[in-house]
Amino acid sequence: MLDEPTSVSRRKFLAASGSLGATALAGCSGGGGGGSGSEGRTINQGYLLPLTGDLGSLGTAMRDAGMMATAQVQDADIGISVETQEEDTQTEVPAAIDGANALVNSDFPMMVGSATSNIEIGNRVFVPNGMLACSPSNTLPTLSTFEDDDLFFRTTPGDQYQGFAMAQAAGERLDNVETVATTYINDDYGQLLSQWFTDHFEQGYGGTVQEQVVHDPVQSSYSSKLQTALSGDPDLFVVITYPQSGVQLFNDYYAEFDTDRPIMLTDGAKDPTLPQEVGNSMESVIGTMPAAAGPNYDSFTTAYEEEYGNSAIAFTAQTYDASAITLLANAAAGENDGAAISEQMANVANPGGTAVSIDNLAEGVEMAANGEEIHYEGAASAVDFDENGDLQSGSYEIWEFASDTDAGINRLDVVDISQEQALNPGN
């Protein structure tokens, strides 16, 4: 962990994209923001992400994506600097709480994160201390009604939507699936997603979920859990886990069970290296996850690949969006204060005013600081917040592993899900 805030270093790609002229901002508009000008301000932006542990393979790429937005502002000649501090949750709640406290103690009013467990972190750290949190990947349905003092936002839909996407894929995309078993990681994400899938599949498609079996992370063997889950010989096996745990789980599965059975994974296990780690092509696997299909997704993926030499992976686009929006909201607020930043989140994200994207983010920050009305058009989605800080719609991709491609993942389809479909199983 970093004990002291550090300024973002210069990146050659970002220097170019951050120095686009104001002519890139088409259509000037007025009013809206509460910014106090851009000269001499420093924005304090924290990161609380899983850089190690079960989600470490995803968290480091997410951090890199968020820092792209940070560096665009830091590298631009707009009179605003950005101080950052990174804290590693280690994919564990106690470390996440320690990291959040470290950000509070260093006077950081906002954070990109965390990836999971925001309710406990919120109750113990960011709500009592007035810190704004914008998560790029926390999909817990209960966050929609969490008493957060309007301090929590997220750039990914809740798992009510993913539960519907999973059930729809099982009921319509796969052939002859009437019975399902699930095994889920032992946390709120796993338990609630398994239940939302069960509700949608049984009430919406008339299927039967035979077993919902919990498993702990990073165990030496999952054989007994697999035996319990698969005791009824289900037509489909749903696995809700994280990459590090998934390696051992699938090593046990392929050594002991029928490999022709279709398997469904979710967003937490969308790691293109998983088949290689397992030593199996995993051709019978399909997965779901929030789709990165925003109006500027192509620009983001191109920029990410040019900067890091790797393809953008799960939740990187959502992390860029979370970083960009918090920077814009801080600039519009004109101060490093969580409540003031919260008041500007929907103002800078929702429709109205001049469009801001990855192509002109630094200029957008400058405009927000000068009190001009803007709206952010994201990489993962349009980013339109409702009164709970949730996105107002959800799109999900259906994916498969594809070892013969550079990305290692192939997108099969994208489905749009309404709030009515997500929240009302069977209707």
HULINRA-V464024 format. One record per residue. SS is DSSP state (A for helix, B for strand, O for the rest). OMEGA is omega in radians with two decimals (999 if undefined). Layout:
BEGIN
ss->{SS,SS}
omega->{OMEGA,OMEGA}
END
This chain:
BEGIN
ss->{O,O,O,O,O,B,B,O,O,O,O,A,A,A,A,A,A,A,O,O,O,A,A,A,O,O,O,O,O,O,O,O,O,O,O,O,O,O,O,O,B,B,B,B,B,B,B,B,B,O,O,O,O,O,O,A,A,A,A,A,A,A,A,A,A,A,A,A,A,A,A,A,A,A,A,O,O,O,O,B,B,B,B,B,B,B,B,B,O,O,O,O,A,A,A,A,A,A,A,A,A,A,A,A,A,O,O,O,O,B,B,B,B,O,O,O,O,A,A,A,A,A,A,A,A,A,O,O,O,O,O,B,B,B,B,O,O,O,O,O,A,A,A,A,O,O,O,O,O,O,O,B,B,B,O,O,O,O,A,A,A,A,A,A,A,A,A,A,A,A,A,A,A,O,O,O,O,O,B,B,B,B,B,B,B,O,O,A,A,A,A,A,A,A,A,A,A,A,A,A,A,A,A,A,A,O,O,B,B,B,B,B,B,B,B,O,O,O,O,O,O,O,A,A,A,A,A,A,A,O,O,O,O,O,O,B,B,B,B,B,O,O,A,A,A,A,A,A,A,A,A,A,A,A,A,A,O,O,O,O,O,B,B,B,B,O,A,A,A,O,O,O,O,A,A,A,A,A,O,O,O,O,O,O,B,B,B,B,B,B,O,O,O,O,O,O,A,A,A,A,A,A,A,A,A,A,A,A,O,O,O,O,O,O,O,A,A,A,A,A,A,A,A,A,A,A,A,A,A,A,A,A,A,O,O,O,O,A,A,A,A,A,A,A,A,A,A,A,A,O,O,O,O,B,B,B,O,O,O,O,A,A,A,A,A,A,A,A,A,O,O,O,O,B,B,B,O,O,O,O,O,O,O,O,B,O,O,O,O,O,B,O,O,B,B,B,B,B,B,B,B,O,O,O,O,O,O,O,B,B,B,B,B,B,B,B,B,O,A,A,A,A,A,O,O,O,O}
omega->{3.08,3.14,-3.11,3.07,3.13,3.05,3.13,3.13,-3.09,3.05,-2.98,3.11,-3.05,3.08,3.13,-3.09,3.14,-3.08,3.06,-3.12,-3.14,3.11,3.10,3.13,-3.09,3.02,-3.14,3.09,-3.08,3.06,2.94,-2.95,3.12,-3.06,-3.09,-3.14,-2.99,-3.03,2.98,-3.12,2.99,3.07,3.08,-3.06,3.12,3.05,3.09,-3.01,-3.13,-3.13,3.07,3.13,-3.00,-3.14,-3.07,-3.12,3.07,-3.01,-3.14,3.09,3.08,3.11,3.14,3.14,3.12,-3.13,3.03,3.12,3.12,-3.09,3.09,-3.14,-3.13,-3.04,-3.09,3.14,-3.08,3.11,3.11,3.06,-3.13,2.99,3.14,2.98,-3.14,3.04,-3.08,3.11,-3.09,-3.08,3.12,-3.08,-3.13,3.12,3.10,3.10,3.08,-3.14,3.11,3.09,3.11,3.10,3.10,-3.10,3.10,3.06,3.03,-3.03,-3.07,3.10,2.91,-3.07,-0.14,3.12,-3.12,2.94,-3.09,-3.12,3.14,3.09,3.14,-3.12,-3.03,-3.02,-2.87,3.08,3.11,-3.09,3.08,3.12,3.07,3.09,3.06,-3.08,3.08,-2.96,-3.12,-3.02,-3.09,3.10,-3.07,3.09,3.14,-3.11,3.10,3.13,-2.93,-3.09,3.14,-3.10,-3.11,3.06,3.03,-3.10,3.05,-3.13,3.07,-3.05,2.93,3.13,-3.11,3.08,3.09,-3.14,3.11,-3.13,3.12,3.11,3.13,-3.04,-3.03,-3.09,-3.12,-3.09,2.93,3.07,3.10,-3.13,-3.08,2.89,3.09,2.85,-3.01,3.14,-3.01,2.99,-3.09,3.11,-3.09,-3.07,-3.08,3.12,3.08,-3.11,3.11,3.05,-3.13,-3.14,-3.13,-3.08,-3.11,-3.08,-3.10,-3.06,3.04,-3.14,3.13,3.00,-3.02,-3.07,2.91,-2.98,3.13,3.01,3.12,-3.13,2.94,3.08,3.13,3.11,3.05,-3.04,-3.09,3.09,3.12,3.14,3.10,-3.10,-3.01,-3.07,3.14,3.13,-3.09,3.09,-3.09,3.09,3.13,-3.12,3.13,-3.03,3.09,-2.98,-3.06,3.07,-3.11,-3.14,-3.13,-3.12,-3.11,2.97,3.11,-3.10,-3.07,3.09,-2.93,-2.96,-3.11,-3.09,3.10,-3.13,3.07,-3.13,3.06,3.01,3.11,-3.02,-3.07,-3.09,-3.14,3.14,-3.07,3.13,-3.05,3.11,3.11,3.13,-3.12,-3.08,-3.13,-3.11,3.11,-3.08,-3.13,-3.05,2.82,-3.12,3.05,2.97,3.07,-3.07,2.93,-3.03,-3.12,-3.10,-3.12,-3.13,-3.12,3.10,3.12,-3.08,3.10,-3.13,-3.13,-3.13,3.10,-3.09,-2.97,3.12,3.12,3.06,3.06,-3.10,-3.04,3.02,3.06,3.12,3.12,3.14,3.04,-3.13,-3.14,3.13,-3.11,-3.08,3.12,3.06,3.14,-3.12,3.09,3.12,3.13,3.12,3.13,-3.14,3.10,-3.11,-3.03,-3.13,3.13,3.11,3.12,-3.12,-3.09,-3.04,3.13,-3.14,-3.09,-3.07,-3.00,-3.05,3.12,3.12,-3.07,-3.13,3.08,-3.13,3.08,-3.09,-3.10,-3.02,-3.10,3.09,3.08,3.08,3.12,3.11,3.13,3.13,-3.14,3.05,3.14,-3.10,-3.13,2.89,-3.06,3.06,-2.86,3.06,-3.12,-3.12,3.06,3.14,3.13,-3.03,2.97,-3.05,3.12,-3.06,3.07,2.97,-3.04,3.07,-3.12,3.01,-3.12,3.07,2.96,-3.00,3.06,3.03,-3.11,-3.05,-3.12,3.11,3.12,-3.09,-3.10,-3.13,3.08,3.10,-3.13,-3.05,2.98,3.14,3.09,-3.04,3.12,3.09,3.10,3.11,-3.04,-2.96,-3.04,3.14,3.09,-3.12,999}
END
